Amino acid sequence: MKVLVTGATGFVGRHLVAALLTRGCKVRAVARNANTAQGMPWIKDVEFIAADIHAADVDVVALTEGVDVLAHLAWPGLPNYRGLFHFEHNLMADYRFIKSVVEAGVKHVLVTGTCFEYGLQSGPLSEQVEPQPSNPYGLAKHTLRLFLQNLAQEHPFTLQWARLFYLHGEGQNPNSLLAALDRAIDAGDAQFNMSMGDQLRDYLEITEAAAQLATLIARPDVGGVINCCSGRPVSVRALVEARVRQRQSSITLNLGHYGYSAHEPMAFWGIAQRISQLRGEEHAA
């Protein structure tokens, strides 16, 4: 199987490429920055192409030649979830690119969505829950999925919409919670400022997330929305305390220094039944 991975040097992309190579897939990795790509441990094991997939002159026919699957992870501008550019630019640029890939003959497309498509809904969230996005990023992703579902009626292809929850691990945004905590511990700070930490979230280590995506890519018979998550609610405080113990640190948590985020519910997590079943079938085989 040959997989075209866009956003290959991003947080998720770099780990997905590694997971695909482990499974024996051939990978054509696409990213805008060739210098970043040269630092990837897999660079000599893939066919790398430096390209901006949103550029008007991108050669989609050349990009997709011999490709069985598109794994579309690229999405500029994160982690700014509130910027209007998500639907003013990224939405239509992404749609045009994916449409051109399908028109070039690729019949299997995986796109990463986001738990922000669910909006401010609380509790356990299954794929059957109606999206109610409350920020521009979630709205743009949700709308892209609707566009692609309509495209599939005219140009039939398998669309896998992998809805990512909270990912952490190597390569994560330096301003994310655990990265900031690690930095504070490494600097020898006496305390770490955070919220009260009562929020319940669905956290997934990045290599497990990449494995889930690779499982989907190996199943062209499976379409629709799939939550990529752990299925387990964990409090922010518990996550931080576990990392402090793991690091054997004596740093003090300054709870309540920050307020709660207005664009996220206090408690929500994914129902992982669908992805767990697929992973179980894979392991059984």
C-alpha positions in Angstrom: 0.0 0.0 0.0 1.3 3.5 -0.9 0.1 6.3 1.3 0.3 10.0 0.5 0.7 11.8 3.9 0.2 15.6 4.0 1.5 17.5 7.0 4.0 14.8 7.3 6.4 16.8 9.6 3.6 18.0 11.9 2.9 16.6 15.4 0.6 13.8 14.2 2.2 13.4 10.8 5.7 12.5 11.9 4.3 9.7 14.1 1.9 8.5 11.4 4.7 8.2 8.9 6.7 6.1 11.3 3.7 3.9 12.1 3.0 3.3 8.4 6.6 2.4 7.7 6.6 -0.1 10.6 3.6 -1.8 8.9 5.4 -2.1 5.6 3.6 0.7 3.8 5.3 2.9 1.2 5.0 6.6 2.1 5.1 9.7 0.0 5.5 12.4 2.6 4.5 16.0 1.8 5.3 19.1 3.9 6.1 22.7 3.2 9.4 22.9 5.0 12.2 20.6 3.6 14.6 21.6 6.3 12.2 20.3 9.0 11.8 17.1 7.0 15.5 16.5 7.0 15.4 16.2 10.8 12.9 13.4 10.7 14.3 9.9 11.6 12.4 8.4 8.7 13.5 10.8 5.9 15.6 8.3 4.1 12.8 5.7 4.1 10.2 7.8 2.4 9.7 9.7 -0.8 9.7 13.2 0.4 8.2 16.1 -1.6 8.4 19.7 -0.4 5.1 21.4 -1.5 2.3 23.7 -0.3 -0.8 21.7 -1.1 -2.9 24.9 -0.9 -0.8 26.5 -3.7 -2.6 27.1 -7.0 0.2 25.5 -9.0 0.5 22.3 -6.9 0.8 19.3 -9.3 -1.8 16.9 -7.8 -1.4 14.4 -10.6 2.3 14.0 -9.8 1.6 13.9 -6.1 -0.9 11.1 -6.4 0.7 9.0 -9.0 0.7 5.4 -7.8 -1.0 6.3 -4.5 -3.6 4.1 -2.9 -4.6 6.3 0.0 -4.5 10.0 1.0 -3.9 10.6 4.7 -4.7 14.3 4.9 -3.3 15.8 8.1 -2.1 19.3 7.0 -4.0 22.3 8.4 -2.1 25.6 8.8 -2.5 28.0 11.7 -2.9 25.7 14.8 -3.2 26.0 17.7 -5.1 29.2 17.1 -8.6 27.7 17.2 -10.4 31.0 17.0 -8.9 32.5 13.8 -11.4 33.2 11.0 -8.8 32.0 8.5 -9.9 28.5 9.3 -13.1 28.9 7.3 -12.1 32.0 5.2 -9.0 30.2 3.7 -8.3 26.7 5.0 -11.8 25.2 4.4 -12.0 25.9 0.7 -8.3 25.4 0.0 -8.5 21.9 1.7 -11.7 21.1 -0.2 -10.1 22.0 -3.5 -7.1 19.9 -2.8 -8.9 16.8 -1.7 -11.4 17.1 -4.6 -8.5 17.2 -7.0 -6.9 14.2 -5.4 -10.2 12.2 -5.8 -10.5 13.4 -9.4 -7.0 12.1 -10.0 -8.2 8.7 -9.1 -7.5 8.1 -5.4 -10.5 6.2 -3.9 -9.5 6.1 -0.2 -9.2 9.3 1.8 -8.5 9.7 5.5 -8.9 13.2 7.0 -8.2 14.2 10.6 -11.1 16.1 12.2 -11.3 17.4 15.8 -13.2 16.9 19.0 -14.0 20.6 18.8 -16.6 19.6 16.2 -18.7 18.5 19.1 -18.6 22.1 20.5 -19.6 22.7 24.1 -21.5 19.4 24.6 -20.6 17.5 27.7 -20.2 13.9 28.8 -19.3 10.9 26.7 -19.5 11.7 22.9 -20.1 9.0 20.3 -19.8 9.5 16.6 -23.6 9.6 16.3 -23.7 12.8 18.4 -24.7 15.8 16.2 -21.7 18.2 15.9 -22.3 21.7 17.3 -19.0 23.5 16.7 -18.5 26.6 18.7 -15.1 27.9 17.4 -13.9 28.6 13.8 -11.6 25.6 13.7 -14.3 23.2 14.7 -16.8 24.8 12.3 -14.3 24.7 9.4 -13.6 21.0 10.0 -17.2 20.1 10.4 -18.1 21.9 7.2 -15.3 20.3 5.3 -16.7 16.9 6.2 -20.1 17.8 4.9 -18.5 19.1 1.7 -16.6 15.8 1.2 -19.7 13.7 1.9 -21.4 15.5 -0.9 -18.4 15.1 -3.1 -18.4 11.4 -2.5 -21.9 11.2 -4.0 -20.6 12.5 -7.3 -17.1 11.0 -7.2 -17.4 7.8 -5.1 -14.6 7.3 -2.6 -14.1 6.0 0.9 -14.0 8.9 3.4 -12.6 8.2 6.8 -13.1 11.1 9.2 -10.8 10.6 12.2 -11.9 12.8 15.0 -8.9 13.5 17.2 -9.2 14.3 20.9 -6.4 15.5 23.1 -3.0 14.2 22.0 0.3 14.5 23.8 3.8 13.2 23.4 7.0 13.9 21.4 6.7 16.9 19.1 3.7 18.4 20.8 3.2 22.2 20.7 5.7 23.8 23.2 2.8 25.8 24.7 0.7 22.8 25.5 0.1 21.8 29.1 2.5 18.9 29.5 5.2 20.6 27.4 5.0 23.7 29.6 5.2 21.5 32.7 8.2 19.6 31.4 9.9 23.0 30.7 9.1 24.2 34.2 10.6 21.0 35.8 13.7 21.2 33.6 14.2 24.8 34.6 14.0 23.9 38.3 10.9 26.1 38.9 9.5 25.9 42.4 5.9 25.9 41.2 3.7 25.4 38.1 0.8 27.7 37.4 -2.4 26.0 36.2 -6.2 26.0 36.6 -7.9 24.1 39.3 -7.6 21.1 37.0 -11.1 19.7 37.5 -11.8 19.5 33.8 -12.3 16.0 32.4 -10.6 15.4 29.0 -9.8 12.5 26.8 -6.1 12.2 26.5 -4.2 9.9 24.0 -0.5 9.4 23.7 0.6 10.4 20.2 2.1 7.0 19.2 -1.2 5.3 20.1 -3.1 7.9 18.0 -0.8 7.2 15.1 -1.4 3.5 15.5 -5.2 4.1 15.4 -4.9 6.2 12.2 -2.7 3.5 10.6 -5.4 0.9 11.5 -7.9 2.9 9.6 -5.7 3.4 6.6 -5.4 -0.4 6.4 -9.2 -0.7 6.3 -10.5 0.8 3.0 -13.8 -1.0 3.7 -14.4 1.2 6.7 -15.8 4.7 6.2 -17.5 7.5 8.1 -16.6 9.3 11.4 -14.3 7.5 13.9 -13.4 8.9 17.2 -9.6 8.6 17.8 -9.5 8.7 21.5 -8.9 6.7 24.7 -12.5 6.6 25.8 -11.4 7.4 29.3 -12.1 10.7 31.1 -9.1 12.0 33.0 -8.9 15.2 34.9 -6.3 17.8 33.9 -5.0 17.7 37.5 -4.6 13.9 37.4 -2.7 14.2 34.1 -0.3 16.8 35.5 0.2 14.9 38.8 1.0 11.7 36.9 3.7 13.6 34.9 5.2 15.1 38.0 5.5 11.6 39.5 6.9 10.2 36.3 9.5 13.0 36.3 10.2 12.4 40.0 9.8 16.1 40.5 9.0 18.1 43.7 7.5 21.0 41.8 4.4 22.5 43.5 1.2 22.8 41.5 -0.3 26.4 41.8 -3.9 25.3 41.4 -6.4 28.0 40.4 -3.9 30.4 39.0 -5.7 30.4 35.6 -9.5 30.3 35.0 -11.3 27.7 32.9 -11.4 28.0 29.1 -14.5 29.5 27.7 -14.3 27.5 24.4 -14.3 24.0 26.0 -16.8 22.2 28.2 -15.8 21.2 31.7 -16.2 17.5 31.1 -16.2 15.6 27.8 -14.5 12.5 26.3 -14.9 10.3 23.3 -16.6 6.9 23.1 -13.9 4.7 21.7 -16.1 1.7 20.8 -15.6 1.9 17.0 -11.9 2.3 17.0 -11.4 -0.2 19.8 -13.3 -2.8 17.7 -11.2 -2.1 14.7 -8.0 -2.3 16.7 -9.2 -5.6 18.3 -10.0 -7.1 14.9 -6.5 -6.1 13.7 -4.8 -7.7 16.7 -6.9 -10.8 16.3 -5.8 -11.2 12.7 
